[in-house]
């Protein structure tokens, strides 16, 4: 069966996109593709890679930090988990420092580290050491 889904986006809703967006732009080095500011819709489209975008948008029902940050954990596959960990460790809440994943083997060492953005949304870097 061929999938009916043609693209994928991560949507993060916040009370204040202007306050959250700089973490993604400046720390995670995502480029702002566009800013949308029309009645009832306001936020930023960030480029994660050629195939994936992240929308950081205002939502009237979202207040403060995430109350259940572990329900969804977003993975970013990277060459060096340790290098990205060094970039975020003083600018986010680190949940788990770089470590081998449970499914790593001597032939395929896969590392992971888990952190939260300023509003408590959970992310992981996964890849080489």
Secondary structure as a PSIPRED ss2 file (coil, helix, strand):
# PSIPRED VFORMAT (PSIPRED V4.0)

   1 X C   1.000  0.000  0.000
   2 X C   1.000  0.000  0.000
   3 X C   1.000  0.000  0.000
   4 X C   1.000  0.000  0.000
   5 X C   1.000  0.000  0.000
   6 X C   1.000  0.000  0.000
   7 X C   1.000  0.000  0.000
   8 X E   0.000  0.000  1.000
   9 X E   0.000  0.000  1.000
  10 X E   0.000  0.000  1.000
  11 X E   0.000  0.000  1.000
  12 X E   0.000  0.000  1.000
  13 X E   0.000  0.000  1.000
  14 X E   0.000  0.000  1.000
  15 X C   1.000  0.000  0.000
  16 X C   1.000  0.000  0.000
  17 X H   0.000  1.000  0.000
  18 X H   0.000  1.000  0.000
  19 X H   0.000  1.000  0.000
  20 X H   0.000  1.000  0.000
  21 X H   0.000  1.000  0.000
  22 X H   0.000  1.000  0.000
  23 X H   0.000  1.000  0.000
  24 X H   0.000  1.000  0.000
  25 X H   0.000  1.000  0.000
  26 X H   0.000  1.000  0.000
  27 X H   0.000  1.000  0.000
  28 X C   1.000  0.000  0.000
  29 X C   1.000  0.000  0.000
  30 X C   1.000  0.000  0.000
  31 X E   0.000  0.000  1.000
  32 X E   0.000  0.000  1.000
  33 X E   0.000  0.000  1.000
  34 X E   0.000  0.000  1.000
  35 X E   0.000  0.000  1.000
  36 X E   0.000  0.000  1.000
  37 X E   0.000  0.000  1.000
  38 X E   0.000  0.000  1.000
  39 X C   1.000  0.000  0.000
  40 X C   1.000  0.000  0.000
  41 X E   0.000  0.000  1.000
  42 X E   0.000  0.000  1.000
  43 X E   0.000  0.000  1.000
  44 X E   0.000  0.000  1.000
  45 X E   0.000  0.000  1.000
  46 X E   0.000  0.000  1.000
  47 X E   0.000  0.000  1.000
  48 X C   1.000  0.000  0.000
  49 X C   1.000  0.000  0.000
  50 X C   1.000  0.000  0.000
  51 X C   1.000  0.000  0.000
  52 X E   0.000  0.000  1.000
  53 X E   0.000  0.000  1.000
  54 X E   0.000  0.000  1.000
  55 X E   0.000  0.000  1.000
  56 X E   0.000  0.000  1.000
  57 X E   0.000  0.000  1.000
  58 X E   0.000  0.000  1.000
  59 X C   1.000  0.000  0.000
  60 X C   1.000  0.000  0.000
  61 X C   1.000  0.000  0.000
  62 X C   1.000  0.000  0.000
  63 X C   1.000  0.000  0.000
  64 X C   1.000  0.000  0.000
  65 X C   1.000  0.000  0.000
  66 X C   1.000  0.000  0.000
  67 X C   1.000  0.000  0.000
  68 X C   1.000  0.000  0.000
  69 X C   1.000  0.000  0.000
  70 X C   1.000  0.000  0.000
  71 X C   1.000  0.000  0.000
  72 X C   1.000  0.000  0.000
  73 X E   0.000  0.000  1.000
  74 X E   0.000  0.000  1.000
  75 X E   0.000  0.000  1.000
  76 X E   0.000  0.000  1.000
  77 X E   0.000  0.000  1.000
  78 X E   0.000  0.000  1.000
  79 X C   1.000  0.000  0.000
  80 X C   1.000  0.000  0.000
  81 X H   0.000  1.000  0.000
  82 X H   0.000  1.000  0.000
  83 X H   0.000  1.000  0.000
  84 X H   0.000  1.000  0.000
  85 X H   0.000  1.000  0.000
  86 X H   0.000  1.000  0.000
  87 X H   0.000  1.000  0.000
  88 X H   0.000  1.000  0.000
  89 X C   1.000  0.000  0.000
  90 X C   1.000  0.000  0.000
  91 X C   1.000  0.000  0.000
  92 X C   1.000  0.000  0.000
  93 X E   0.000  0.000  1.000
  94 X E   0.000  0.000  1.000
  95 X E   0.000  0.000  1.000
  96 X E   0.000  0.000  1.000
  97 X E   0.000  0.000  1.000
  98 X E   0.000  0.000  1.000
  99 X E   0.000  0.000  1.000
 100 X E   0.000  0.000  1.000
 101 X C   1.000  0.000  0.000
 102 X C   1.000  0.000  0.000
 103 X C   1.000  0.000  0.000
 104 X C   1.000  0.000  0.000
 105 X E   0.000  0.000  1.000
 106 X C   1.000  0.000  0.000
 107 X C   1.000  0.000  0.000
 108 X E   0.000  0.000  1.000
 109 X C   1.000  0.000  0.000
 110 X C   1.000  0.000  0.000
 111 X E   0.000  0.000  1.000
 112 X E   0.000  0.000  1.000
 113 X E   0.000  0.000  1.000
 114 X E   0.000  0.000  1.000
 115 X E   0.000  0.000  1.000
 116 X E   0.000  0.000  1.000
 117 X C   1.000  0.000  0.000
 118 X C   1.000  0.000  0.000
 119 X C   1.000  0.000  0.000
 120 X C   1.000  0.000  0.000
 121 X C   1.000  0.000  0.000
 122 X E   0.000  0.000  1.000
 123 X E   0.000  0.000  1.000
 124 X E   0.000  0.000  1.000
 125 X E   0.000  0.000  1.000
 126 X E   0.000  0.000  1.000
 127 X E   0.000  0.000  1.000
 128 X C   1.000  0.000  0.000
 129 X C   1.000  0.000  0.000
